[in-house]
Amino acid sequence: MAVTEPQAKGRTAKVSVRALIALAIVAVAVYGLDQLTKYLIVSNLTENQLVRVFGEVLQFHFVKNSGAAFSLASGSTWVFSIVAFAVAVFIVGFARRIRSVGWAILFGMLLGGTTGNLTDRLFREPGFGVGHVVDFIQVYGFPAIFNIADSFIVASMGLFIILTLRGVGLDGRRIGRTPRGEDIEADTKAKTPADSE
């Protein structure tokens, strides 16, 4: 049966509860894990203290970062606070358009990581909007110290690349592919009277 344009628009506008739940669960889990680990670090270590977890391969090195992820652009904290807030608002507003669980997980990781670091910038010293982010994960050979929020922000970018390369759209369908019914309808329209003789 052919799908009319109003019907197609209705399907497009439909909100995916499953995708919204996935996004919310991932965002809350990432945010909670980030804030919990930062709390444990601040409570048990002094600033600049170094603890070896797996020799030099993985260490906890408590530092405070006034810049972006991985200590980039230190000194511009208020700029990153505004950007992080804008990103969080965009994701929340955009979430209703997502019907792919894969994309929902991506945006959940990005939202959780962004709000995790934003919380530090808003409520940690030296003041509101310019607070320093707690970083503590140091990996051998990696030039910067980072945290759980940073890890999930980067992971979301990796998932973005995977979904894009696979051609998965926000609705969960592969880009360039149409539903089977539409393919059949297109084939039928393409036939001429001469073809049926």
N, C-alpha and C positions, 0 to 999 in steps of 0.2 A: 504494500500500500504506500502511495506517495505521501511524503511529509510536507504539509503546506508550510508557507513562510511563518504565519502566526504560531503554528505548533512548534516550529524550530526555534523561534525566538523565546517561546515559553520554556522550552527545555534549557536553553542557554541561560535564562534568568534564574533557573531553579538553584537554590542553595544546597550544597552538599553538607549535610550534618556530619557525616563521617569524616570529611576533610577538615571541617571546623574543629571537631573533637580531637583529631590527630594533631592539628596545629597547636591547640590549647594545651594538650597533655605534654607535648614536646617542649613548648615554651616554658611551662611551669617547671618541668623537670630540670631543664637546663639552668633556669634562673635559680631554682632551689639549690642545685648542686654547686653552682658558682658561689652563691652567697654563703653556703655552709662551709665550703673549703676556705674561703677568705676569712670567715669567722675563726676557724680552727687555726689558721696561720697567724692571724693577728693576736689570738689568745695565747698561743704557745711559743711564738718566736719573737725576737726583737728585730727591728729593722736592720737589714743588711746581714742578718744571720744566715749561715749556710748549713744545710743538713744534707748529707749524702744518703740517697735512697738506694740507688744501684751504682755504687762507686761514682765515677765521673759521668756515667751515661745519663743518669737522671738524678737531679738534685733539687732540693727546695731552697730557694734563695729569695728571702722576703725583701722586696723593694716596693717603693711607691712611685707610680708613674703619672706624670702630669700631662702626658701626650695621648696619642691614639694607641691602637693595638700594637703590641710589640715595641712600645716606647717610641714610636715615631712622632715627630713634630712636638716634642715636649715644650710646654709653655703656652700651648693654645687650647687649654682645657675647655674654656667656655665655648669655643667654636665647636668642639666635638660634642659637648653637651647638647647644643642646639641641633646638630646634625643627627645625633642619636635619638633625640626626642622626635624629630621629623620622620626618621626611619620607622620608629615604633608606631607613630600615628598612621603612617602610610600603610604598614602591614595590617594593622587592625582594620582600617577602612577597606583595604583590598581583599581581605580574607574571604568575603562573601562570594567572590568571583572564582575561587579556587575549588575545583572538583577532583583534582588528582591528589591522592594520598602522598605521593612522592613529593609534589610541590608543597603540600601542606607541611610535611616534615621539614623541608628546606626552610620555609618561612618561619616555622616554629623554632628551629635552631637559631636563625638569624634574630628573631624577636627576643628569645631568651638570652642570647649572648649580648645583644645590644642593651637591653634593659638591665642586665647584670652590671655592666660597666657604667651605665648611666646612673644607677643607684649610688655607686661609689662617687661619681662626680657631683651628685646632688647632696649627699649626706656625710661625706668624709671631709677631714681637714684638707686644705685650710678654710673652706667655706662653701656655701651653697653655689652649685654650678661650676665651681673650680676645684672640687675635691680631687684628690689623687687616687688613682686606681691601684688596688692591691695586686701585684704580680708576684709569682713565686715559683713557677715551673721553669727549670733550666735544663735543657737537653744538650748533651755534648755535640759540639759542632754547629749548633744553632746560635746565631749572634745576639738574640734577644731573649729576655725573660718574659713569660706570658702567664695567662691564667686560664681557667676553664672556659670563661666567656669567649676569650680570644680563640680558643681551640674550636669551639662550635661555630663561631663566625666563619673561620677558615673552612671548616667541614661543610658548611652550607654552600660556600663557593664551589667546593669540589663536587657536591651533589648537583649544583646548577650546571656545571660542565657536563656531567654524566647525562642528566635529563635532556639537555640541549642536543648533545651528540646523538642521543637515541631518538630525538625528534618527538619527545613527549610534551604535549601541550598542557595548559592549565586545566583542561577538561579531562585529562587522562588519556586522550586519543593520540595516536601517532600523527604528527603533522604530515599532510599530504594524502592521508587516507580518509575515506568517507565510509559511513555505515553501509553495510551490504545492500540494504534496500535502495539507497540512493544510487549505488553503482548499477543495480539492475534497471532502475528507472532511466538512468542516463544511457545505458545500452539500448533500451527499447526505443528511446527518442532518436537515437543515432541511426536506427534502421530505416531504410526507405522502402516504399512499396515494391521496388524492384528486388530488394533483398529477400522479401518474403515469397517471391514467386519461384 
